[in-house]
């Protein structure tokens, strides 16, 4: 039965011979006409009226709870998608064939030309009302991220910018409601306008397939409820000012980045105490400028003293404003022996700090990459680091 929606309210209409079956407000009614031609004329009229009123056509959407749950539990495994695609094909849904084409192309290591062709041919079923989001806006710059990233024939990632997809919370709601957005794995939300509304919507809708979340250019956003709603996140990147992390517990988290020039003390304390059994990469950036928030560098030192981060091998401490103390604490940290990459860029590091780090080279037996970009090192400090560590990145030293 063809289905239309306006602000989440469905309206469905189908012609069966001389009859029209109409479903609205949860109730179904049947209207009978003298001829099938009269029924068809009335159907066209009602569809036109509802379209002018703002209703948009929705794709066919057969559901299979067990197969969908299998995808949500392992959303980066093509096998579950393949089984679901077979089932959709058995239901006569064109999405099944498109998914099968995309899965096969990826397994062969081919590009997505075949999928792009099928996407264009089945635009109504694969995108429907989302199609307008997928078209680059006038004035879009080369290199701007695409709104949708496709994989396995579904929307794998979505990049929503509040200045372009207005309002951002409604755009997110449309994606999460749509059949192609049901298995969203990566989501990026950018810019502050109605961003909190989008975050609150994400808490309510909580897509179980989501594994990666980026919230950028946010100010005073309250993020605490996200973590309980999305406990299976593996990758989180946050950037902005005065971000309220709340109780930060993500047992599956592998990569975490926080850039906050006004980091609240509560957020820093939350990181110090949060369980991170699987954390591999951690980046903390205190942002540029003179405003630093009320987080204490002592919280960072407490984090460096933890002995319960067994998988952490990449650490970035950027723009800390306390590089002398950071170097001393880092060289004595229990983490030093397991770190493979360290980023100390933009820290006002001088030669004395570099010499101290090089002198304690033995404390970093696994370290292969050190980044000291954007500091104040002279040739003396740089030579000491290059002699001590295998790979040193040191571009744009300040005078």
C-alpha atoms as one frame of an Amber mdcrd trajectory, in Angstrom:
protein
   0.000   0.000   0.000   1.541   3.359  -1.041   2.449   5.369   2.079   2.863
   9.087   2.659   4.011  11.010   5.727   3.741  14.539   7.142   5.753  15.250
  10.317   5.771  11.556  11.176   2.007  11.107  10.633   1.310   8.391   8.020
  -1.374   8.355   5.348  -1.825   5.335   3.075  -4.002   4.722   0.060  -4.394
   1.748  -2.290  -6.745   0.966  -5.139  -8.240  -2.527  -5.268 -10.450  -2.714
  -8.339 -13.395  -0.336  -7.759 -12.377   0.344  -4.160  -9.960   2.667  -2.387
  -8.552   1.489   0.936  -7.396   4.497   2.960  -5.536   4.394   6.284  -5.232
   7.579   8.332  -4.878   8.223  12.052  -4.594   4.493  12.690  -7.993   3.758
  11.093  -8.702   2.125   7.740 -11.717   2.968   5.611 -12.918   1.573   2.283
 -14.637   3.663  -0.419 -16.406   1.914  -3.328 -16.952   3.504  -6.760 -19.072
   2.550  -9.747 -16.056   1.849 -11.953 -12.336   1.236 -11.484 -11.673   4.371
 -13.578 -13.600   6.510 -11.094 -11.607   4.966  -8.228  -8.334   5.734 -10.030
  -9.398   9.341 -10.669 -10.262   9.817  -6.995  -6.953   8.233  -5.930  -5.025
  10.689  -8.123  -7.019  13.597  -6.696  -6.447  12.578  -3.065  -2.740  11.987
  -3.643  -2.420  15.440  -5.247  -4.262  17.090  -2.338  -2.091  15.397   0.265
   1.098  16.149  -1.663   0.193  19.850  -1.829  -0.470  19.728   1.917   3.087
  18.565   2.489   2.810  14.791   2.603   5.767  13.007   1.034   5.860   9.472
  -0.375   7.594   6.859   1.723   9.219   3.700   0.345   7.922   0.225   0.902
   9.309  -0.995   4.157   8.903  -4.679   5.044  10.360  -5.419   8.485  12.052
  -8.468   9.992  12.949  -7.878  13.638  15.359 -10.808  13.992  17.392 -10.007
  10.871  17.492  -6.307  11.709  18.714  -7.085  15.221  21.524  -9.213  13.773
  22.704  -6.207  11.734  22.406  -3.801  14.674  24.506  -6.121  16.841  27.315
  -6.293  14.257  26.750  -3.394  11.857  30.109  -3.638  10.101  29.773  -7.296
   9.126  28.469  -7.814   5.554  27.058 -11.283   6.266  24.025 -10.046   8.223
  23.250  -7.504   5.508  23.451 -10.235   2.893  20.886 -12.388   4.687  18.589
  -9.389   5.085  19.009  -8.501   1.398  17.942 -12.034   0.411  14.852 -11.711
   2.581  13.963  -8.300   1.105  14.256  -9.778  -2.383  11.839 -12.527  -1.366
   9.402  -9.781  -0.343   9.679  -8.073  -3.702  11.444  -5.055  -2.202  13.941
  -3.519  -4.676  16.213  -2.531  -1.794  17.195  -6.181  -1.484  18.665  -6.294
  -4.992  20.481  -2.979  -4.513  21.986  -4.192  -1.228  23.127  -7.422  -2.870
  24.873  -5.459  -5.644  26.652  -3.204  -3.127  27.747  -6.111  -0.923  29.090
  -8.073  -3.873  31.000  -5.050  -5.213  32.693  -4.462  -1.857  33.653  -8.112
  -1.511  35.266  -7.974  -4.965  37.078  -4.767  -4.043  35.376  -2.852  -6.851
  34.132   0.730  -6.900  30.492   1.651  -6.430  29.559   2.523 -10.019  27.025
  -0.293 -10.186  25.511   0.785  -6.873  25.370   4.435  -7.972  23.439   3.357
 -11.056  20.994   1.322  -8.965  20.636   4.168  -6.466  19.620   6.532  -9.240
  17.179   3.984 -10.677  15.590   3.254  -7.272  15.824   6.733  -5.773  12.280
   6.606  -4.362  12.801   3.365  -2.442  16.347   4.136  -1.294  15.981   7.810
  -0.409  12.438   9.102  -0.906  12.155  12.370   1.082  15.872  12.209   1.944
  16.828  12.807  -1.700  16.914  16.594  -1.256  19.572  16.222   1.465  21.811
  14.208  -0.836  22.006  16.973  -3.460  24.976  19.353  -2.871  23.732  22.834
  -1.993  24.542  25.839  -4.147  27.803  27.321  -2.942  29.071  24.048  -1.490
  32.844  23.949  -1.493  34.915  21.218  -3.102  35.932  18.785  -0.406  32.872
  19.353   1.774  31.747  15.997   3.194  28.815  14.272   1.519  25.687  14.125
   3.636  25.409  10.365   3.177  28.055   7.657   3.054  26.696   4.379   1.693
  27.838   0.867   2.506  26.152  -2.492   1.948  23.365  -0.627   0.122  22.243
   1.407   3.155  23.211   4.741   4.691  26.294   3.867   6.733  27.235   7.420
   7.726  25.506  10.797   7.891  27.141  14.247   8.109  24.668  16.915   9.208
  25.653  20.584   9.431  23.157  22.845  11.202  23.795  25.627   8.663  22.959
  23.354   5.729  20.450  20.783   6.957  17.963  23.019   8.737  16.663  22.289
  11.276  19.286  19.698  12.125  17.087  17.774  14.569  14.348  17.305  11.977
  16.890  16.185   9.379  18.236  13.614  11.836  14.729  12.434  12.643  13.980
  11.891   8.950  17.108   9.799   8.528  16.465   7.617  11.568  12.855   7.020
  10.476  13.821   6.051   6.932  14.449   2.425   5.958  17.839   3.304   4.448
  18.921   5.081   7.651  17.868   2.306   9.994  21.407   0.898  10.355  23.311
   4.150  10.791  26.857   3.390  11.997  28.619   6.782  11.840  27.015  10.146
  12.636  28.477  13.648  12.603  26.578  16.664  13.963  28.122  20.082  13.318
  27.340  23.620  14.501  25.292  24.774  17.454  21.911  25.800  16.009  19.368
  23.337  17.476  22.211  20.933  18.149  20.927  20.190  21.647  17.566  19.264
  20.118  19.360  16.819  17.827  21.277  15.358  20.782  18.051  14.943  22.767
  16.426  13.262  19.757  19.383  10.907  19.490  18.882   9.954  23.137  15.218
   9.198  22.513  15.692   7.300  19.253  19.034   5.651  20.231  19.943   3.710
  17.044  21.472   0.472  18.312  23.705   0.176  15.230  25.532   3.456  15.936
  29.236   2.939  16.674  30.782   6.298  15.800  29.626   9.753  16.949  31.172
  13.144  16.245  29.767  16.373  17.717  31.699  19.386  16.430  31.568  23.159
  16.961  29.233  22.776  19.917  28.867  25.154  22.845  27.491  24.302  26.280
  26.027  21.052  24.951  24.707  18.617  27.531  25.881  15.183  26.433  25.529
  13.104  29.603  22.381  11.211  28.605  23.932  10.033  25.342  26.236   7.479
  26.915  23.523   5.444  28.638  21.373   5.594  25.478  24.263   4.549  23.189
  26.419   2.243  25.330  27.951   0.440  22.325  29.737   3.450  20.868  33.318
   2.669  19.887  34.443   5.999  18.453  33.598   9.408  19.930  34.947  12.808
  18.847  33.776  15.996  20.591  34.802  19.552  19.780  33.576  22.866  21.144
  33.327  24.921  24.297  32.169  24.016  27.808  30.883  20.568  26.833  29.122
  18.810  29.708  30.081  15.134  29.460  28.164  13.958  32.493  28.698  10.396
  33.653  30.982   9.033  30.971  30.769   5.254  30.740  31.275   3.532  27.400
  32.683   0.022  27.953  33.241  -0.597  24.220  34.991   2.718  23.526  38.166
   2.340  21.433  38.894   5.914  20.305  38.071   9.146  22.133  38.857  12.744
  21.214  37.888  15.833  23.228  38.737  19.353  22.056  37.390  21.908  24.516
  38.876  25.355  25.165  36.611  25.820  28.188  36.690  22.319  29.608  34.548
  22.090  32.766  36.080  20.503  35.844  33.238  17.982  35.976  34.051  16.747
  32.480  37.732  16.293  33.300  36.878  14.452  36.491  34.469  12.220  34.590
  37.255  11.140  32.263  39.602  10.408  35.142  37.153   7.949  36.700  35.509
   6.487  33.575  36.127   2.807  32.822  38.033   2.386  29.540  38.871  -1.324
  29.257  39.115  -1.228  25.436  40.400   2.307  24.873  43.222   2.380  22.297
  43.450   6.041  21.317  42.942   9.106  23.527  43.271  12.726  22.415  42.724
  15.672  24.775  43.064  19.152  23.288  42.522  22.182  25.508  42.000  24.472
  22.538  43.590  27.720  21.452  43.232  31.127  23.093  43.491  32.233  26.670
  40.240  30.777  28.046  40.830  27.374  29.562  37.752  26.551  31.619  38.084
  25.284  35.165  39.463  21.813  34.502  42.680  21.160  36.428  45.900  19.831
  34.976  45.984  17.636  38.086  43.089  15.677  36.574  45.263  14.915  33.560
  48.086  13.794  35.818  45.655  11.500  37.629  44.640  10.071  34.275  48.306
   9.438  33.412  48.719   7.576  36.694  46.015   5.015  35.897  46.997   1.378
  35.604  43.696   0.102  34.195  44.057   1.207  30.557  45.630  -1.968  29.133
  45.007  -1.227  25.438  45.894   2.456  25.292  48.760   2.867  22.816  48.099
   6.293  21.273  47.986   9.404  23.473  47.664  13.068  22.474  47.879  15.916
  24.994  47.570  19.116  22.978  47.634  22.772  24.086  47.847  21.788  27.745
  49.701  25.022  28.723  51.667  22.997  31.287  54.198  21.214  29.098  56.994
  21.071  31.701  54.758  19.261  34.187  53.213  17.106  31.455  56.612  15.832
  30.316  57.676  14.998  33.863  54.437  13.189  34.670  54.343  11.385  31.338
  57.855  10.001  31.676  56.930   8.541  35.074  53.480   7.332  34.047  52.541
   3.610  34.152  51.313   4.207  30.593  54.770   5.113  29.291  55.801   1.519
  28.749  52.829   0.713  26.487  52.548   3.881  24.377  53.430   3.572  20.695
  52.429   7.089  19.592  52.522  10.354  21.558  51.313  13.747  20.331  52.554
  16.786  22.278  51.896  19.350  19.566  51.136  23.047  20.188  52.319  22.918
  23.791  54.878  25.757  23.871  57.542  23.060  24.323  61.100  24.386  24.543
  64.468  22.670  24.300  64.664  21.914  28.024  61.423  19.892  27.791  62.675
  18.043  24.708  65.967  17.183  26.389  64.119  15.849  29.442  61.927  13.675
  27.227  64.937  12.355  25.293  66.865  11.686  28.503  64.104   9.346  29.648
  63.883   7.473  26.342  64.211   4.126  28.139  60.832   4.706  29.801  59.152
   4.434  26.361  60.268   1.045  24.998  57.419   0.801  22.448  57.277   4.404
  21.282  57.664   4.662  17.499  56.041   8.029  16.696  56.363  11.368  18.474
  54.638  14.553  17.263  55.990  17.903  18.489  54.452  20.086  15.782  53.864
  23.762  16.526  56.149  24.109  19.539  59.175  26.373  20.212  62.026  23.962
  19.655  65.364  24.935  18.177  67.720  22.633  16.328  69.225  21.548  19.661
  65.957  20.210  21.013  64.896  18.647  17.728  68.207  16.832  17.290  67.897
  15.372  20.789  64.439  14.008  19.989  65.417  12.662  16.578  68.394  10.859
  18.115  66.179   9.337  20.824  63.009   8.310  18.971  62.461   6.509  15.630
  59.982   8.907  13.999  59.592  12.535  15.048  57.176  14.969  13.393  58.240
  18.534  14.044  56.788  20.932  11.468  56.010  24.613  12.077  58.175  25.368
  15.088  57.533  28.875  16.415  60.350  31.393  16.999
